[in-house]
Amino acid sequence: MPQKNLEFGKLGARGIKGSDAVARQLDGLVDFIETPVTARRGLIARLHYLTRSKRALHNAREHGLTVTDRTLNAWLAGTQHPTKVNLERIDAVYRTVRRYNVARHLLERLNSDGRGTRVEIHPLNQSQVASPHQRVIEYRKINVRRWDRIVAAWTIDDRQALEDVWTADVLPDLGSQWGQYEYVSGIGFGA
């Protein structure tokens, strides 16, 4: 059962929480700016995204961009450069606003008019586990029809809520062995 893996990896198993794999996959479906924020091009692209309209700037301010308009203009003009802390904050705000902006469209694609999306669950890696301790864990496929709470938790980057939804709403559909899939080597789906 989930939540029984208090000492995951003790015997050599490797993997990540299924909910973290879902978050990675959802991030992969979103087109984030790939140039790092530390490069001038990446910084400017993020600032343009966050300040392209009054509404966009308002959303950025709601999600933690707290600098003045004068500072923003100096950054955009290149006469001033953000500190390391501000670069991290700009990137975090950008990712949060971008998730918020694409969540509705992504949710429509994943729910697919009630048909849902096929999810592939790749079991954890047991190659380093001694033979007597290995379990037979199979690659599984499941059709997830209820993405609303998953996408909502991902949008606000609430890892605990995402884990709770994943283990309470999705994994039980795998049947009596669903606890074996709390940790996985990967999860794949497309929308």
Backbone hydrogen bonds, N-H to C=O, Kabsch-Sander energy under -0.5 kcal/mol:
donor,donor_aa,acceptor,acceptor_aa,energy
4,K,1,M,-1.3
6,L,4,K,-1.6
8,F,5,N,-1.0
10,K,7,E,-2.1
12,G,9,G,-1.3
14,R,125,N,-2.5
16,I,184,V,-3.0
18,G,182,E,-2.9
21,A,17,K,-1.9
22,V,18,G,-2.2
23,A,19,S,-2.2
24,R,20,D,-2.3
25,Q,21,A,-2.2
26,L,22,V,-2.7
27,D,23,A,-2.5
28,G,24,R,-2.0
29,L,25,Q,-1.1
29,L,26,L,-0.6
30,V,26,L,-0.7
30,V,27,D,-0.9
32,F,30,V,-1.4
39,A,36,P,-1.4
43,L,39,A,-2.5
44,I,40,R,-2.7
45,A,41,R,-2.3
46,R,42,G,-2.0
47,L,43,L,-2.6
48,H,44,I,-2.9
49,Y,45,A,-2.0
50,L,46,R,-2.3
51,T,47,L,-1.5
52,R,48,H,-0.7
57,L,53,S,-2.4
58,H,54,K,-2.3
59,N,55,R,-2.5
60,A,56,A,-2.4
61,R,57,L,-2.5
62,E,58,H,-2.2
63,H,59,N,-1.5
64,G,61,R,-1.2
65,L,60,A,-2.4
66,T,64,G,-1.1
72,L,68,T,-2.2
73,N,69,D,-2.6
74,A,70,R,-1.9
75,W,71,T,-2.4
76,L,72,L,-2.6
77,A,73,N,-2.3
78,G,74,A,-1.2
79,T,74,A,-1.4
80,Q,74,A,-1.3
87,L,83,T,-2.5
88,E,84,K,-2.2
89,R,85,V,-2.2
90,I,86,N,-2.9
91,D,87,L,-2.3
92,A,88,E,-2.5
93,V,89,R,-2.8
94,Y,90,I,-2.7
95,R,91,D,-2.5
96,T,92,A,-2.2
97,V,93,V,-2.9
98,R,94,Y,-2.8
99,R,95,R,-2.3
100,Y,96,T,-2.4
101,N,97,V,-2.5
102,V,98,R,-1.9
103,A,99,R,-1.4
104,R,100,Y,-0.5
106,L,102,V,-2.8
107,L,103,A,-2.7
108,E,104,R,-1.9
109,R,105,H,-2.1
110,L,106,L,-2.5
111,N,107,L,-2.7
112,S,108,E,-1.9
114,G,111,N,-0.7
115,R,112,S,-1.9
116,G,111,N,-2.9
117,T,144,V,-2.3
119,V,142,I,-3.7
120,E,188,G,-3.1
121,I,119,V,-0.5
121,I,140,R,-3.3
122,H,120,E,-0.6
122,H,186,G,-3.0
124,L,183,Y,-0.6
125,N,14,R,-2.7
126,Q,124,L,-0.6
129,V,126,Q,-1.7
130,A,11,L,-0.5
133,H,130,A,-1.9
134,Q,130,A,-0.6
134,Q,131,S,-1.2
137,I,135,R,-0.9
140,R,121,I,-2.3
142,I,119,V,-2.3
144,V,117,T,-2.5
144,V,142,I,-0.7
145,R,143,N,-0.6
147,W,145,R,-0.8
151,V,147,W,-2.9
152,A,148,D,-2.2
153,A,149,R,-2.1
154,W,150,I,-2.2
155,T,151,V,-2.7
156,I,152,A,-1.4
157,D,154,W,-1.2
158,D,153,A,-2.7
159,R,157,D,-1.0
162,L,158,D,-2.2
163,E,159,R,-2.4
164,D,160,Q,-2.5
165,V,161,A,-2.5
166,W,162,L,-2.6
167,T,163,E,-2.6
168,A,164,D,-1.9
169,D,165,V,-3.0
170,V,165,V,-0.9
170,V,166,W,-1.0
171,L,166,W,-2.5
173,D,170,V,-1.7
174,L,171,L,-2.4
175,G,172,P,-1.6
178,W,175,G,-1.5
180,Q,177,Q,-2.0
181,Y,178,W,-1.6
182,E,179,G,-1.2
184,V,16,I,-3.1
185,S,122,H,-2.1
186,G,122,H,-1.3
188,G,120,E,-2.4
